[in-house]
Amino acid sequence: MKFLLLLAIVLLLVWLWRSGRRANSSADQPDRPASPPGPQEMVRCAHCGVHLPHGDAVVGRVGLYCSPEHRQLAEP
Ligand SMILES: [Zn+2]
């Protein structure tokens, strides 16, 4: 009978240990560990009207352009 009690205690400890580990691991790893980069801001070329990411736009005096050629055409 002592053996069964000891087995029950060991099983209880293992269950507690595993449930505690699961809680810790879920706390360490959030649902989105590496969030992907968000949507880029899109801008409109002031000359031809094409939409492009703000990072690829060419900055002119009046506005943003899709290429240096369009900036030169719009701002001679
Ligand atoms: Zn353009």
N, CA, C, O and the ligand as a Tripos MOL2 file, in Angstrom:
@<TRIPOS>MOLECULE
protein
  305   303    77     0     0
PROTEIN
NO_CHARGES

@<TRIPOS>ATOM
      1 N           0.8300   -1.2150    0.0000 N.3       1 MET1
      2 CA          0.0000    0.0000    0.0000 C.3       1 MET1
      3 C           0.8600    1.2590    0.0000 C.2       1 MET1
      4 O           0.5250    2.2700   -0.6170 O.2       1 MET1
      5 N           1.9950    1.1590    0.7240 N.am      2 LYS2
      6 CA          2.9050    2.3080    0.7280 C.3       2 LYS2
      7 C           3.4260    2.5930   -0.6810 C.2       2 LYS2
      8 O           3.6330    3.7440   -1.0650 O.2       2 LYS2
      9 N           3.6320    1.5060   -1.4440 N.am      3 PHE3
     10 CA          4.1480    1.6660   -2.8030 C.3       3 PHE3
     11 C           3.1600    2.4360   -3.6840 C.2       3 PHE3
     12 O           3.5570    3.3000   -4.4660 O.2       3 PHE3
     13 N           1.8790    2.1160   -3.5490 N.am      4 LEU4
     14 CA          0.8660    2.8260   -4.3380 C.3       4 LEU4
     15 C           0.8170    4.3130   -3.9670 C.2       4 LEU4
     16 O           0.6720    5.1750   -4.8330 O.2       4 LEU4
     17 N           0.9400    4.5940   -2.6740 N.am      5 LEU5
     18 CA          0.9340    6.0040   -2.2370 C.3       5 LEU5
     19 C           2.1310    6.7460   -2.8110 C.2       5 LEU5
     20 O           2.0180    7.8810   -3.2730 O.2       5 LEU5
     21 N           3.2920    6.0720   -2.7710 N.am      6 LEU6
     22 CA          4.5020    6.6970   -3.3160 C.3       6 LEU6
     23 C           4.3530    6.9360   -4.8210 C.2       6 LEU6
     24 O           4.7460    7.9820   -5.3370 O.2       6 LEU6
     25 N           3.7740    5.9400   -5.5200 N.am      7 LEU7
     26 CA          3.5660    6.0830   -6.9650 C.3       7 LEU7
     27 C           2.6270    7.2540   -7.2540 C.2       7 LEU7
     28 O           2.8570    8.0270   -8.1840 O.2       7 LEU7
     29 N           1.5710    7.3770   -6.4550 N.am      8 ALA8
     30 CA          0.6240    8.4870   -6.6560 C.3       8 ALA8
     31 C           1.3080    9.8240   -6.4480 C.2       8 ALA8
     32 O           1.0650   10.7720   -7.1950 O.2       8 ALA8
     33 N           2.1530    9.9040   -5.4460 N.am      9 ILE9
     34 CA          2.8500   11.1710   -5.1730 C.3       9 ILE9
     35 C           3.7930   11.5060   -6.3260 C.2       9 ILE9
     36 O           3.8730   12.6540   -6.7630 O.2       9 ILE9
     37 N           4.5180   10.4740   -6.8210 N.am     10 VAL10
     38 CA          5.4530   10.7150   -7.9190 C.3      10 VAL10
     39 C           4.6870   11.1620   -9.1580 C.2      10 VAL10
     40 O           5.1040   12.0960   -9.8440 O.2      10 VAL10
     41 N           3.5560   10.4920   -9.4510 N.am     11 LEU11
     42 CA          2.7700   10.8820  -10.6210 C.3      11 LEU11
     43 C           2.2470   12.3110  -10.4710 C.2      11 LEU11
     44 O           2.2260   13.0760  -11.4350 O.2      11 LEU11
     45 N           1.8280   12.6610   -9.2610 N.am     12 LEU12
     46 CA          1.3390   14.0150   -9.0190 C.3      12 LEU12
     47 C           2.4480   15.0400   -9.2370 C.2      12 LEU12
     48 O           2.2270   16.0960   -9.8280 O.2      12 LEU12
     49 N           3.6540   14.7070   -8.7460 N.am     13 LEU13
     50 CA          4.7740   15.6360   -8.9170 C.3      13 LEU13
     51 C           5.1230   15.7970  -10.4020 C.2      13 LEU13
     52 O           5.3830   16.9030  -10.8760 O.2      13 LEU13
     53 N           5.1220   14.6630  -11.1260 N.am     14 VAL14
     54 CA          5.4290   14.7420  -12.5510 C.3      14 VAL14
     55 C           4.3770   15.5840  -13.2650 C.2      14 VAL14
     56 O           4.7030   16.4000  -14.1260 O.2      14 VAL14
     57 N           3.1170   15.3780  -12.9010 N.am     15 TRP15
     58 CA          2.0460   16.1530  -13.5510 C.3      15 TRP15
     59 C           2.1930   17.6470  -13.2580 C.2      15 TRP15
     60 O           2.0240   18.4910  -14.1380 O.2      15 TRP15
     61 N           2.5120   17.9490  -11.9940 N.am     16 LEU16
     62 CA          2.6960   19.3610  -11.6310 C.3      16 LEU16
     63 C           3.8880   19.9630  -12.3770 C.2      16 LEU16
     64 O           3.8330   21.1030  -12.8380 O.2      16 LEU16
     65 N           4.9730   19.1750  -12.4890 N.am     17 TRP17
     66 CA          6.1790   19.6640  -13.1540 C.3      17 TRP17
     67 C           5.9040   19.9430  -14.6360 C.2      17 TRP17
     68 O           6.3270   20.9570  -15.1910 O.2      17 TRP17
     69 N           5.1620   18.9790  -15.2690 N.am     18 ARG18
     70 CA          4.8970   19.1490  -16.6940 C.3      18 ARG18
     71 C           3.9570   20.3220  -16.9510 C.2      18 ARG18
     72 O           4.1630   21.0820  -17.8970 O.2      18 ARG18
     73 N           2.9280   20.4760  -16.1200 N.am     19 SER19
     74 CA          2.0050   21.5900  -16.3230 C.3      19 SER19
     75 C           2.7040   22.9280  -16.0620 C.2      19 SER19
     76 O           2.4170   23.9250  -16.7230 O.2      19 SER19
     77 N           3.6150   22.9370  -15.0980 N.am     20 GLY20
     78 CA          4.3730   24.1600  -14.8430 C.3      20 GLY20
     79 C           5.2910   24.4900  -15.9910 C.2      20 GLY20
     80 O           5.4340   25.6530  -16.3670 O.2      20 GLY20
     81 N           5.9260   23.4550  -16.5600 N.am     21 ARG21
     82 CA          6.8080   23.7070  -17.7010 C.3      21 ARG21
     83 C           6.0240   24.2270  -18.8890 C.2      21 ARG21
     84 O           6.4800   25.1270  -19.5940 O.2      21 ARG21
     85 N           4.8160   23.6500  -19.1180 N.am     22 ARG22
     86 CA          4.0130   24.0950  -20.2510 C.3      22 ARG22
     87 C           3.6360   25.5660  -20.0820 C.2      22 ARG22
     88 O           3.6620   26.3350  -21.0430 O.2      22 ARG22
     89 N           3.2870   25.9490  -18.8580 N.am     23 ALA23
     90 CA          2.9140   27.3460  -18.6160 C.3      23 ALA23
     91 C           4.1140   28.2550  -18.8410 C.2      23 ALA23
     92 O           3.9820   29.3380  -19.4090 O.2      23 ALA23
     93 N           5.3000   27.8070  -18.3890 N.am     24 ASN24
     94 CA          6.4890   28.6340  -18.5730 C.3      24 ASN24
     95 C           6.8460   28.7670  -20.0390 C.2      24 ASN24
     96 O           7.1880   29.8560  -20.4980 O.2      24 ASN24
     97 N           6.7680   27.6530  -20.7900 N.am     25 SER25
     98 CA          7.1630   27.7150  -22.1880 C.3      25 SER25
     99 C           6.1970   28.5950  -22.9670 C.2      25 SER25
    100 O           6.6210   29.3180  -23.8680 O.2      25 SER25
    101 N           4.9020   28.5520  -22.6400 N.am     26 SER26
    102 CA          3.9710   29.4110  -23.3580 C.3      26 SER26
    103 C           4.2070   30.8730  -23.0010 C.2      26 SER26
    104 O           3.9540   31.7640  -23.8120 O.2      26 SER26
    105 N           4.6960   31.1210  -21.7780 N.am     27 ALA27
    106 CA          4.9840   32.5070  -21.4100 C.3      27 ALA27
    107 C           6.2460   32.9900  -22.1200 C.2      27 ALA27
    108 O           6.3560   34.1640  -22.4700 O.2      27 ALA27
    109 N           7.2050   32.0710  -22.3320 N.am     28 ASP28
    110 CA          8.4350   32.4800  -22.9970 C.3      28 ASP28
    111 C           8.2150   32.7350  -24.4790 C.2      28 ASP28
    112 O           8.8600   33.6030  -25.0660 O.2      28 ASP28
    113 N           7.3040   31.9790  -25.0870 N.am     29 GLN29
    114 CA          7.0840   32.1160  -26.5180 C.3      29 GLN29
    115 C           5.7080   32.7230  -26.7560 C.2      29 GLN29
    116 O           4.7050   32.0120  -26.6870 O.2      29 GLN29
    117 N           5.6390   33.9820  -27.0270 N.am     30 PRO30
    118 CA          4.3310   34.5750  -27.3360 C.3      30 PRO30
    119 C           3.7940   34.0430  -28.6590 C.2      30 PRO30
    120 O           4.5050   33.3680  -29.4030 O.2      30 PRO30
    121 N           2.5560   34.3480  -28.9380 N.am     31 ASP31
    122 CA          1.9140   33.8040  -30.1400 C.3      31 ASP31
    123 C           2.6490   34.2470  -31.4090 C.2      31 ASP31
    124 O           2.7820   33.4690  -32.3540 O.2      31 ASP31
    125 N           3.1230   35.4940  -31.4300 N.am     32 ARG32
    126 CA          3.8260   35.9760  -32.6170 C.3      32 ARG32
    127 C           5.2450   36.3420  -32.2080 C.2      32 ARG32
    128 O           5.5070   37.4970  -31.8730 O.2      32 ARG32
    129 N           6.1720   35.3760  -32.2290 N.am     33 PRO33
    130 CA          7.5440   35.6670  -31.7730 C.3      33 PRO33
    131 C           8.2300   36.6820  -32.6630 C.2      33 PRO33
    132 O           8.8420   37.6220  -32.1560 O.2      33 PRO33
    133 N           8.1500   36.5230  -33.9660 N.am     34 ALA34
    134 CA          8.7940   37.4580  -34.8800 C.3      34 ALA34
    135 C           7.7130   38.0540  -35.7670 C.2      34 ALA34
    136 O           7.2800   37.4400  -36.7420 O.2      34 ALA34
    137 N           7.2910   39.2450  -35.4180 N.am     35 SER35
    138 CA          6.2220   39.8570  -36.1920 C.3      35 SER35
    139 C           6.7720   40.2780  -37.5450 C.2      35 SER35
    140 O           7.8240   40.9130  -37.6100 O.2      35 SER35
    141 N           6.0810   39.9370  -38.6220 N.am     36 PRO36
    142 CA          6.5640   40.3450  -39.9480 C.3      36 PRO36
    143 C           6.4750   41.8550  -40.0910 C.2      36 PRO36
    144 O           5.6930   42.5010  -39.3940 O.2      36 PRO36
    145 N           7.2730   42.4210  -40.9900 N.am     37 PRO37
    146 CA          7.2100   43.8680  -41.1760 C.3      37 PRO37
    147 C           5.8280   44.2960  -41.6190 C.2      37 PRO37
    148 O           5.1910   43.6260  -42.4330 O.2      37 PRO37
    149 N           5.3770   45.3840  -41.0970 N.am     38 GLY38
    150 CA          4.0360   45.8620  -41.3960 C.3      38 GLY38
    151 C           3.9220   46.3390  -42.8230 C.2      38 GLY38
    152 O           4.9180   46.4050  -43.5430 O.2      38 GLY38
    153 N           2.7140   46.6710  -43.2360 N.am     39 PRO39
    154 CA          2.5230   47.1570  -44.6090 C.3      39 PRO39
    155 C           3.2280   48.4850  -44.8040 C.2      39 PRO39
    156 O           3.1990   49.3600  -43.9380 O.2      39 PRO39
    157 N           3.8630   48.6170  -45.9590 N.am     40 GLN40
    158 CA          4.6020   49.8380  -46.2360 C.3      40 GLN40
    159 C           3.6280   50.9250  -46.6820 C.2      40 GLN40
    160 O           2.5820   50.6560  -47.2740 O.2      40 GLN40
    161 N           4.0050   52.1390  -46.3820 N.am     41 GLU41
    162 CA          3.2000   53.2660  -46.8370 C.3      41 GLU41
    163 C           3.4010   53.4330  -48.3330 C.2      41 GLU41
    164 O           4.5340   53.4950  -48.8090 O.2      41 GLU41
    165 N           2.3010   53.5060  -49.0740 N.am     42 MET42
    166 CA          2.3750   53.6640  -50.5140 C.3      42 MET42
    167 C           2.1950   55.1390  -50.8660 C.2      42 MET42
    168 O           1.3480   55.8340  -50.3060 O.2      42 MET42
    169 N           3.0090   55.5870  -51.8030 N.am     43 VAL43
    170 CA          2.9080   56.9720  -52.2490 C.3      43 VAL43
    171 C           2.6400   56.9660  -53.7530 C.2      43 VAL43
    172 O           2.8120   55.9450  -54.4190 O.2      43 VAL43
    173 N           2.2220   58.1010  -54.2730 N.am     44 ARG44
    174 CA          1.8390   58.2160  -55.6660 C.3      44 ARG44
    175 C           2.8530   59.1060  -56.3680 C.2      44 ARG44
    176 O           3.2260   60.1690  -55.8690 O.2      44 ARG44
    177 N           3.2850   58.6530  -57.5250 N.am     45 CYS45
    178 CA          4.2110   59.4600  -58.3110 C.3      45 CYS45
    179 C           3.4740   60.7110  -58.7740 C.2      45 CYS45
    180 O           2.3690   60.6280  -59.3100 O.2      45 CYS45
    181 N           4.1000   61.8790  -58.5620 N.am     46 ALA46
    182 CA          3.4520   63.1320  -58.9210 C.3      46 ALA46
    183 C           3.4080   63.3290  -60.4310 C.2      46 ALA46
    184 O           2.6890   64.2060  -60.9090 O.2      46 ALA46
    185 N           4.1610   62.5340  -61.1960 N.am     47 HIS47
    186 CA          4.1820   62.7200  -62.6530 C.3      47 HIS47
    187 C           3.2680   61.7360  -63.3720 C.2      47 HIS47
    188 O           2.4070   62.1430  -64.1510 O.2      47 HIS47
    189 N           3.4520   60.4380  -63.1120 N.am     48 CYS48
    190 CA          2.6770   59.4390  -63.8500 C.3      48 CYS48
    191 C           1.5760   58.8140  -63.0110 C.2      48 CYS48
    192 O           0.7070   58.1330  -63.5560 O.2      48 CYS48
    193 N           1.5880   59.0220  -61.7130 N.am     49 GLY49
    194 CA          0.4870   58.5320  -60.8800 C.3      49 GLY49
    195 C           0.6300   57.1020  -60.4160 C.2      49 GLY49
    196 O          -0.2800   56.5680  -59.7820 O.2      49 GLY49
    197 N           1.7530   56.4660  -60.7170 N.am     50 VAL50
    198 CA          1.9260   55.0800  -60.2910 C.3      50 VAL50
    199 C           2.1510   55.0650  -58.7690 C.2      50 VAL50
    200 O           2.7450   55.9840  -58.2030 O.2      50 VAL50
    201 N           1.6670   54.0130  -58.1360 N.am     51 HIS51
    202 CA          1.8510   53.8790  -56.6870 C.3      51 HIS51
    203 C           3.0640   53.0120  -56.4160 C.2      51 HIS51
    204 O           3.2840   51.9970  -57.0770 O.2      51 HIS51
    205 N           3.8470   53.4270  -55.4340 N.am     52 LEU52
    206 CA          5.0590   52.6850  -55.1000 C.3      52 LEU52
    207 C           5.3350   52.8380  -53.6130 C.2      52 LEU52
    208 O           4.8390   53.7710  -52.9810 O.2      52 LEU52
    209 N           6.1210   51.9300  -53.0520 N.am     53 PRO53
    210 CA          6.4500   52.0550  -51.6230 C.3      53 PRO53
    211 C           7.2130   53.3400  -51.3550 C.2      53 PRO53
    212 O           7.9950   53.8080  -52.1830 O.2      53 PRO53
    213 N           6.9670   53.8950  -50.1810 N.am     54 HIS54
    214 CA          7.5970   55.1830  -49.8500 C.3      54 HIS54
    215 C           9.1130   55.0720  -49.8680 C.2      54 HIS54
    216 O           9.8000   56.0400  -50.1930 O.2      54 HIS54
    217 N           9.6480   53.8920  -49.5200 N.am     55 GLY55
    218 CA         11.0920   53.7290  -49.4980 C.3      55 GLY55
    219 C          11.7140   53.7810  -50.8770 C.2      55 GLY55
    220 O          12.8880   54.1270  -51.0090 O.2      55 GLY55
    221 N          10.9390   53.4380  -51.9260 N.am     56 ASP56
    222 CA         11.4680   53.4420  -53.2860 C.3      56 ASP56
    223 C          11.2350   54.7560  -54.0040 C.2      56 ASP56
    224 O          11.6950   54.9250  -55.1330 O.2      56 ASP56
    225 N          10.5390   55.6860  -53.3860 N.am     57 ALA57
    226 CA         10.1720   56.9210  -54.0610 C.3      57 ALA57
    227 C          11.3640   57.8670  -54.1230 C.2      57 ALA57
    228 O          12.2310   57.8640  -53.2500 O.2      57 ALA57
    229 N          11.3830   58.6760  -55.1790 N.am     58 VAL58
    230 CA         12.3980   59.7140  -55.3330 C.3      58 VAL58
    231 C          11.7710   61.0240  -54.8680 C.2      58 VAL58
    232 O          10.7050   61.4250  -55.3370 O.2      58 VAL58
    233 N          12.4570   61.6780  -53.9370 N.am     59 VAL59
    234 CA         11.9020   62.9010  -53.3530 C.3      59 VAL59
    235 C          12.2740   64.0830  -54.2350 C.2      59 VAL59
    236 O          13.4480   64.3140  -54.5240 O.2      59 VAL59
    237 N          11.2650   64.8220  -54.6540 N.am     60 GLY60
    238 CA         11.4940   66.0380  -55.4370 C.3      60 GLY60
    239 C          11.1080   67.2640  -54.6380 C.2      60 GLY60
    240 O          10.7550   67.1730  -53.4620 O.2      60 GLY60
    241 N          11.1790   68.4120  -55.2910 N.am     61 ARG61
    242 CA         10.8320   69.6560  -54.5910 C.3      61 ARG61
    243 C           9.3330   69.7560  -54.3430 C.2      61 ARG61
    244 O           8.8930   70.2640  -53.3120 O.2      61 ARG61
    245 N           8.5480   69.2610  -55.3120 N.am     62 VAL62
    246 CA          7.0920   69.4020  -55.2130 C.3      62 VAL62
    247 C           6.4540   68.1570  -54.5960 C.2      62 VAL62
    248 O           5.4860   68.2500  -53.8420 O.2      62 VAL62
    249 N           7.0070   67.0020  -54.9260 N.am     63 GLY63
    250 CA          6.3810   65.7820  -54.4190 C.3      63 GLY63
    251 C           7.3070   64.6030  -54.5540 C.2      63 GLY63
    252 O           8.5270   64.7520  -54.6240 O.2      63 GLY63
    253 N           6.7090   63.4230  -54.5890 N.am     64 LEU64
    254 CA          7.4640   62.1790  -54.6870 C.3      64 LEU64
    255 C           7.2630   61.5940  -56.0790 C.2      64 LEU64
    256 O           6.2000   61.7360  -56.6840 O.2      64 LEU64
    257 N           8.3040   60.9350  -56.5710 N.am     65 TYR65
    258 CA          8.2710   60.3990  -57.9250 C.3      65 TYR65
    259 C           8.7470   58.9570  -57.9190 C.2      65 TYR65
    260 O           9.4150   58.5020  -56.9900 O.2      65 TYR65
    261 N           8.3830   58.2480  -58.9890 N.am     66 CYS66
    262 CA          8.7400   56.8370  -59.0790 C.3      66 CYS66
    263 C          10.1710   56.6720  -59.5670 C.2      66 CYS66
    264 O          10.7700   55.6180  -59.3550 O.2      66 CYS66
    265 N          10.7350   57.6860  -60.2150 N.am     67 SER67
    266 CA         12.0860   57.5570  -60.7610 C.3      67 SER67
    267 C          12.6860   58.9500  -60.9160 C.2      67 SER67
    268 O          11.9530   59.9370  -60.9700 O.2      67 SER67
    269 N          13.9950   59.0360  -60.9870 N.am     68 PRO68
    270 CA         14.6240   60.3510  -61.2140 C.3      68 PRO68
    271 C          14.1970   60.9720  -62.5420 C.2      68 PRO68
    272 O          14.1360   62.1960  -62.6540 O.2      68 PRO68
    273 N          13.8960   60.1370  -63.5670 N.am     69 GLU69
    274 CA         13.4650   60.6860  -64.8620 C.3      69 GLU69
    275 C          12.1570   61.4570  -64.7030 C.2      69 GLU69
    276 O          12.0060   62.5560  -65.2370 O.2      69 GLU69
    277 N          11.2250   60.8780  -63.9720 N.am     70 HIS70
    278 CA          9.9420   61.5570  -63.7940 C.3      70 HIS70
    279 C          10.1100   62.8120  -62.9390 C.2      70 HIS70
    280 O           9.3760   63.7840  -63.1170 O.2      70 HIS70
    281 N          11.0630   62.7970  -62.0190 N.am     71 ARG71
    282 CA         11.2940   64.0060  -61.2380 C.3      71 ARG71
    283 C          11.8310   65.1080  -62.1450 C.2      71 ARG71
    284 O          11.4570   66.2730  -62.0150 O.2      71 ARG71
    285 N          12.7140   64.7210  -63.0680 N.am     72 GLN72
    286 CA         13.2640   65.7320  -63.9840 C.3      72 GLN72
    287 C          12.1800   66.2320  -64.9320 C.2      72 GLN72
    288 O          12.1430   67.4190  -65.2570 O.2      72 GLN72
    289 N          11.3070   65.3460  -65.3750 N.am     73 LEU73
    290 CA         10.2390   65.7660  -66.3090 C.3      73 LEU73
    291 C           9.2710   66.7110  -65.6130 C.2      73 LEU73
    292 O           8.7960   67.6720  -66.2180 O.2      73 LEU73
    293 N           8.9760   66.4450  -64.3430 N.am     74 ALA74
    294 CA          8.0040   67.2590  -63.6330 C.3      74 ALA74
    295 C           8.6270   68.5380  -63.0840 C.2      74 ALA74
    296 O           7.9470   69.5530  -62.9320 O.2      74 ALA74
    297 N           9.9240   68.4810  -62.7880 N.am     75 GLU75
    298 CA         10.5960   69.6560  -62.2120 C.3      75 GLU75
    299 C          11.8190   69.9720  -63.0400 C.2      75 GLU75
    300 O          12.9320   69.6280  -62.6400 O.2      75 GLU75
    301 N          11.6530   70.6100  -64.1720 N.am     76 PRO76
    302 CA         12.8130   70.9020  -65.0390 C.3      76 PRO76
    303 C          13.7400   71.9460  -64.4210 C.2      76 PRO76
    304 O          14.7560   72.3010  -65.0190 O.2      76 PRO76
    305 ZN          6.3200   58.2500  -62.3650 Zn       77 ZN77
@<TRIPOS>BOND
     1     1     2 1
     2     2     3 1
     3     3     4 2
     4     3     5 am
     5     5     6 1
     6     6     7 1
     7     7     8 2
     8     7     9 am
     9     9    10 1
    10    10    11 1
    11    11    12 2
    12    11    13 am
    13    13    14 1
    14    14    15 1
    15    15    16 2
    16    15    17 am
    17    17    18 1
    18    18    19 1
    19    19    20 2
    20    19    21 am
    21    21    22 1
    22    22    23 1
    23    23    24 2
    24    23    25 am
    25    25    26 1
    26    26    27 1
    27    27    28 2
    28    27    29 am
    29    29    30 1
    30    30    31 1
    31    31    32 2
    32    31    33 am
    33    33    34 1
    34    34    35 1
    35    35    36 2
    36    35    37 am
    37    37    38 1
    38    38    39 1
    39    39    40 2
    40    39    41 am
    41    41    42 1
    42    42    43 1
    43    43    44 2
    44    43    45 am
    45    45    46 1
    46    46    47 1
    47    47    48 2
    48    47    49 am
    49    49    50 1
    50    50    51 1
    51    51    52 2
    52    51    53 am
    53    53    54 1
    54    54    55 1
    55    55    56 2
    56    55    57 am
    57    57    58 1
    58    58    59 1
    59    59    60 2
    60    59    61 am
    61    61    62 1
    62    62    63 1
    63    63    64 2
    64    63    65 am
    65    65    66 1
    66    66    67 1
    67    67    68 2
    68    67    69 am
    69    69    70 1
    70    70    71 1
    71    71    72 2
    72    71    73 am
    73    73    74 1
    74    74    75 1
    75    75    76 2
    76    75    77 am
    77    77    78 1
    78    78    79 1
    79    79    80 2
    80    79    81 am
    81    81    82 1
    82    82    83 1
    83    83    84 2
    84    83    85 am
    85    85    86 1
    86    86    87 1
    87    87    88 2
    88    87    89 am
    89    89    90 1
    90    90    91 1
    91    91    92 2
    92    91    93 am
    93    93    94 1
    94    94    95 1
    95    95    96 2
    96    95    97 am
    97    97    98 1
    98    98    99 1
    99    99   100 2
   100    99   101 am
   101   101   102 1
   102   102   103 1
   103   103   104 2
   104   103   105 am
   105   105   106 1
   106   106   107 1
   107   107   108 2
   108   107   109 am
   109   109   110 1
   110   110   111 1
   111   111   112 2
   112   111   113 am
   113   113   114 1
   114   114   115 1
   115   115   116 2
   116   115   117 am
   117   117   118 1
   118   118   119 1
   119   119   120 2
   120   119   121 am
   121   121   122 1
   122   122   123 1
   123   123   124 2
   124   123   125 am
   125   125   126 1
   126   126   127 1
   127   127   128 2
   128   127   129 am
   129   129   130 1
   130   130   131 1
   131   131   132 2
   132   131   133 am
   133   133   134 1
   134   134   135 1
   135   135   136 2
   136   135   137 am
   137   137   138 1
   138   138   139 1
   139   139   140 2
   140   139   141 am
   141   141   142 1
   142   142   143 1
   143   143   144 2
   144   143   145 am
   145   145   146 1
   146   146   147 1
   147   147   148 2
   148   147   149 am
   149   149   150 1
   150   150   151 1
   151   151   152 2
   152   151   153 am
   153   153   154 1
   154   154   155 1
   155   155   156 2
   156   155   157 am
   157   157   158 1
   158   158   159 1
   159   159   160 2
   160   159   161 am
   161   161   162 1
   162   162   163 1
   163   163   164 2
   164   163   165 am
   165   165   166 1
   166   166   167 1
   167   167   168 2
   168   167   169 am
   169   169   170 1
   170   170   171 1
   171   171   172 2
   172   171   173 am
   173   173   174 1
   174   174   175 1
   175   175   176 2
   176   175   177 am
   177   177   178 1
   178   178   179 1
   179   179   180 2
   180   179   181 am
   181   181   182 1
   182   182   183 1
   183   183   184 2
   184   183   185 am
   185   185   186 1
   186   186   187 1
   187   187   188 2
   188   187   189 am
   189   189   190 1
   190   190   191 1
   191   191   192 2
   192   191   193 am
   193   193   194 1
   194   194   195 1
   195   195   196 2
   196   195   197 am
   197   197   198 1
   198   198   199 1
   199   199   200 2
   200   199   201 am
   201   201   202 1
   202   202   203 1
   203   203   204 2
   204   203   205 am
   205   205   206 1
   206   206   207 1
   207   207   208 2
   208   207   209 am
   209   209   210 1
   210   210   211 1
   211   211   212 2
   212   211   213 am
   213   213   214 1
   214   214   215 1
   215   215   216 2
   216   215   217 am
   217   217   218 1
   218   218   219 1
   219   219   220 2
   220   219   221 am
   221   221   222 1
   222   222   223 1
   223   223   224 2
   224   223   225 am
   225   225   226 1
   226   226   227 1
   227   227   228 2
   228   227   229 am
   229   229   230 1
   230   230   231 1
   231   231   232 2
   232   231   233 am
   233   233   234 1
   234   234   235 1
   235   235   236 2
   236   235   237 am
   237   237   238 1
   238   238   239 1
   239   239   240 2
   240   239   241 am
   241   241   242 1
   242   242   243 1
   243   243   244 2
   244   243   245 am
   245   245   246 1
   246   246   247 1
   247   247   248 2
   248   247   249 am
   249   249   250 1
   250   250   251 1
   251   251   252 2
   252   251   253 am
   253   253   254 1
   254   254   255 1
   255   255   256 2
   256   255   257 am
   257   257   258 1
   258   258   259 1
   259   259   260 2
   260   259   261 am
   261   261   262 1
   262   262   263 1
   263   263   264 2
   264   263   265 am
   265   265   266 1
   266   266   267 1
   267   267   268 2
   268   267   269 am
   269   269   270 1
   270   270   271 1
   271   271   272 2
   272   271   273 am
   273   273   274 1
   274   274   275 1
   275   275   276 2
   276   275   277 am
   277   277   278 1
   278   278   279 1
   279   279   280 2
   280   279   281 am
   281   281   282 1
   282   282   283 1
   283   283   284 2
   284   283   285 am
   285   285   286 1
   286   286   287 1
   287   287   288 2
   288   287   289 am
   289   289   290 1
   290   290   291 1
   291   291   292 2
   292   291   293 am
   293   293   294 1
   294   294   295 1
   295   295   296 2
   296   295   297 am
   297   297   298 1
   298   298   299 1
   299   299   300 2
   300   299   301 am
   301   301   302 1
   302   302   303 1
   303   303   304 2
@<TRIPOS>SUBSTRUCTURE
     1 MET1         2 RESIDUE 1 A MET
     2 LYS2         6 RESIDUE 1 A LYS
     3 PHE3        10 RESIDUE 1 A PHE
     4 LEU4        14 RESIDUE 1 A LEU
     5 LEU5        18 RESIDUE 1 A LEU
     6 LEU6        22 RESIDUE 1 A LEU
     7 LEU7        26 RESIDUE 1 A LEU
     8 ALA8        30 RESIDUE 1 A ALA
     9 ILE9        34 RESIDUE 1 A ILE
    10 VAL10       38 RESIDUE 1 A VAL
    11 LEU11       42 RESIDUE 1 A LEU
    12 LEU12       46 RESIDUE 1 A LEU
    13 LEU13       50 RESIDUE 1 A LEU
    14 VAL14       54 RESIDUE 1 A VAL
    15 TRP15       58 RESIDUE 1 A TRP
    16 LEU16       62 RESIDUE 1 A LEU
    17 TRP17       66 RESIDUE 1 A TRP
    18 ARG18       70 RESIDUE 1 A ARG
    19 SER19       74 RESIDUE 1 A SER
    20 GLY20       78 RESIDUE 1 A GLY
    21 ARG21       82 RESIDUE 1 A ARG
    22 ARG22       86 RESIDUE 1 A ARG
    23 ALA23       90 RESIDUE 1 A ALA
    24 ASN24       94 RESIDUE 1 A ASN
    25 SER25       98 RESIDUE 1 A SER
    26 SER26      102 RESIDUE 1 A SER
    27 ALA27      106 RESIDUE 1 A ALA
    28 ASP28      110 RESIDUE 1 A ASP
    29 GLN29      114 RESIDUE 1 A GLN
    30 PRO30      118 RESIDUE 1 A PRO
    31 ASP31      122 RESIDUE 1 A ASP
    32 ARG32      126 RESIDUE 1 A ARG
    33 PRO33      130 RESIDUE 1 A PRO
    34 ALA34      134 RESIDUE 1 A ALA
    35 SER35      138 RESIDUE 1 A SER
    36 PRO36      142 RESIDUE 1 A PRO
    37 PRO37      146 RESIDUE 1 A PRO
    38 GLY38      150 RESIDUE 1 A GLY
    39 PRO39      154 RESIDUE 1 A PRO
    40 GLN40      158 RESIDUE 1 A GLN
    41 GLU41      162 RESIDUE 1 A GLU
    42 MET42      166 RESIDUE 1 A MET
    43 VAL43      170 RESIDUE 1 A VAL
    44 ARG44      174 RESIDUE 1 A ARG
    45 CYS45      178 RESIDUE 1 A CYS
    46 ALA46      182 RESIDUE 1 A ALA
    47 HIS47      186 RESIDUE 1 A HIS
    48 CYS48      190 RESIDUE 1 A CYS
    49 GLY49      194 RESIDUE 1 A GLY
    50 VAL50      198 RESIDUE 1 A VAL
    51 HIS51      202 RESIDUE 1 A HIS
    52 LEU52      206 RESIDUE 1 A LEU
    53 PRO53      210 RESIDUE 1 A PRO
    54 HIS54      214 RESIDUE 1 A HIS
    55 GLY55      218 RESIDUE 1 A GLY
    56 ASP56      222 RESIDUE 1 A ASP
    57 ALA57      226 RESIDUE 1 A ALA
    58 VAL58      230 RESIDUE 1 A VAL
    59 VAL59      234 RESIDUE 1 A VAL
    60 GLY60      238 RESIDUE 1 A GLY
    61 ARG61      242 RESIDUE 1 A ARG
    62 VAL62      246 RESIDUE 1 A VAL
    63 GLY63      250 RESIDUE 1 A GLY
    64 LEU64      254 RESIDUE 1 A LEU
    65 TYR65      258 RESIDUE 1 A TYR
    66 CYS66      262 RESIDUE 1 A CYS
    67 SER67      266 RESIDUE 1 A SER
    68 PRO68      270 RESIDUE 1 A PRO
    69 GLU69      274 RESIDUE 1 A GLU
    70 HIS70      278 RESIDUE 1 A HIS
    71 ARG71      282 RESIDUE 1 A ARG
    72 GLN72      286 RESIDUE 1 A GLN
    73 LEU73      290 RESIDUE 1 A LEU
    74 ALA74      294 RESIDUE 1 A ALA
    75 GLU75      298 RESIDUE 1 A GLU
    76 PRO76      302 RESIDUE 1 A PRO
    77 ZN77       305 GROUP 0 **** ****
